[in-house]
Amino acid sequence: MQTVLQPGLSADGEEPELDDDDNRVEISCEIVGPNYVTVGVPSSVECLSNCKACTFSMSVDSQRAQGQGNVLAFTVSSWVGVLTVTCTAAEDGRGGSANATKKLQVLDGPANVSITGPSWLHPSVSHTYSCHARCRPSCTYAWRTDEGPWIGGQGNVLSITPQEMDKSKTLVCKATNSVSGLFVAATQNITVTWSIRSLSSRPEESTVLLAFILSAAHTVTALHHGSSLL
């Protein structure tokens, strides 16, 4: 608790002179800043004190960083669960000091966001895609196809069924860190095409392709017989 001594007034209206020890205020300090930091993202915290002339010493997990005044800027290079920031405010010339600590949750990601799934789509057939990201403590996922709205609540898996008139689809997955709100998106362009395995769903094209295959087979046979006559 801080104790502040207020000087009283003498009978003649003049303030009496007080000894320096009677006018001293107990030193206190606190660390101000975010409650979490993210791997690879620059962060900073500040140490505040009621001391008018203090020297500050700050550290992160016992790694001292002096000469930066009362502001400590740092970047976490690898993930750990929690970081502890410490500040010491030492009163110049008087010998008094105060300490404060603050624990910071360490987040990671989202990073390395990617979409996995087939590179070809067949009309009227459902296809499943999944989105993956490095993320701590966790990520939420949202999806968008082409210029449509973002769709949440699907988790990291989405099923899509292209229409017959579609030539291609653009699939976007957005991974958002559940604590920091930082997000990263990944995009995959997918071609919509008809294949031989899907011919049964379009009989008119099946007939044309079958006729082409039979015609080609007949031509190869004729050439084969022709070459044997030479």
N, C-alpha and C positions, 0 to 999 in steps of 0.2 A: 504494500500500500504506500502510495506517495504521501509524504507529510510536508506541507508548505507552511512556513512560519511567516505570518504577516506582521510587519513592524507596527507598533502602537504609536500613538501621538502623545507628546508631552503637553504640559499645561500651557506652554507658550505657543503651541501650534507647530513646533519643530519636531522632526522625527529624531528620536534618540539614535545614537550610533550603536550598532550591534556588532558583536564579534562574528567573524566569518563562519565559525562553527554553528552559530545560532541561525544563520541565514542559509544553510546548506539544504539542498533538496536531495532526497534519495534518488539515485539514478535508476532508471528502468529502460528497457528496450523491447522491441517486438519486431518480428519479421513479417513483412507484408509482401504478398505475391500470390500466384495461383496455387491451387491445391494439388495440381498434377502437372507433369511435364511429359513431353513426347519424344521418343528416341529420334535423333536427327533434327529436331526443331529447336532453334535457339530460344532460351528462356532466361528470365532474370527475376531476382528477388531483391527487396530493399530492407535494410535494417533502420528502424526509426527509434530515436531516443530523445528524452527530455534534456539531455546534456548539451550545453552550448559549445563546449570545446572538448570533443571526444575523439579518440582514435578507434577506428573500427577494425575488427579482425573477423573475417567470415570464412566458412569452410563448408564443403559438401562431402559428407561421409568421410570426415577427418582429412580430406585433401584441402589444405589451406590455400586461400587466394587473397593475398594481402596487396595493398597498394591501389585498390579499386574504390576506396572510400566506403560508403555505406551501401553500395549497389554491387551485387554479384551477378555477373552474366556468365552463362555456361550452356553447353550442349551435351546432352547424354548420348554417348556413342553406342551403347549396348544396353539391352533390357535387364533391369533388376526390379524386384517388386516394389521397393520403397527406398527413397533417398532421404537422408536427414541433413538439413541445413542448420548450421550453428552460427550465431553472431555474438561477439563480445564487444561491448562498448566500454572503453577505459577512459576515465576522466583525466585530462591532461593536468599534471602538476598536483593533483590532489590524492591520487591513489585509489579512488573509488571505481567500481566497475559493475557491470550488469551483464547477464547472459540470457539468451533466448534461443529456442530451437523450434523447428517446424519440419514436419514430415510431409514429403511430397510423393504422391502415387505416380509411378512411372507407366506410361502407356506406350504402345508400339503399334504403328500402322494407322490406317490401312496401307499396306504396301504389297507389291507383287500381285496385283489384282489380275485375274485371268478368267476367261470363259472356256469351258470345255463342252464339246458336243459335236455332232456331225457337221461337216462342211457343205453338205448338199441337203436341200429340202425337197420333199415330194408333196405336191398339192394334195390337200384333203387328208394328209397323214400327220398324226401327232408326233412331234419330236421333242426330246427333253435335253435341256442344257443346264449346266451347273456353274456357279461362280465361286471362286476361291480367292482368299486374301490372307496375308499374314496380319493378324490383328489381336491386340491384347488391351483390355480383358476380353472384348468381343466386338463383333460388327453386326450391324443390320444391313439387309440387302434390299435394293429396289431395282426393278427392271423396266425397260422401255423398248418397244419395237418401233422402228422407223421414227416418225415424229409424234407418236402417240404419247399419252400421259404416263407418268411414273406409276408403277404398280408395286405396292409394298405388301407385306404380310405373306409373301410366298416363300420366305426363307431364301436360301441360296440356290434353289432349283426352280426352273420354269419350263412349262410345256407350251409349245406353240404349234399351230396348224395353219400353214399358208393357204391362201385361196388359189383357185385355178388361174386367175389373171395375174398373180404375182410373178415377177421376174427375179426379184431378189428381196432379201430382208436384212435390215440393219438391227442388230441386237446389242443393247447397251446394259451393262450391269454397274450399279453404283454401290460401293461398299462404304459404310459410314461407321466410324468408331462410336460405340455406344456411350462413351463418357465425354470425349472432346468434341464430337461433332465433325471432326475432320473427315473428308471423303475423297475417294479416288474412283474414277470410272474406267471401265474397259469396254472396248467396242469390237464387235465381230460382224463382218459383212458375209452374208450367206447367199449362195445362188439357189434359186428355185428351178428345178428341172424335172422332166419326165425321164424315167429310166425303163429298161426292159422289164424290170421286176414290177413296175407299176402299170404295165400296159393293160391289165385286166380291168382297171378302173376307167380306161378311155378306149372303148372298142373301135371307134372310128380310126384312131391313130394306129391301133394294133393291126388293123386290116392293111393299111398303107405300108407299115413297116414289114409285115409278113410278106406282102407281095414283093417288096424290094429285096428281101432276103431270098425268096424263091427265084426271082429273076437273076440275082447275082449268082446263085448256085447253078442255075441252068447255063449261064454264060461260062462259068469255070469248067463245067462238064464238057461243053461244046469245044472249048479251047483244048481241053485235055485230049479229046478224041481227035481233034484236028491235028494236033502235034504228033499223034501216033501214026498218021498217014504219011508223014514226010519221010 
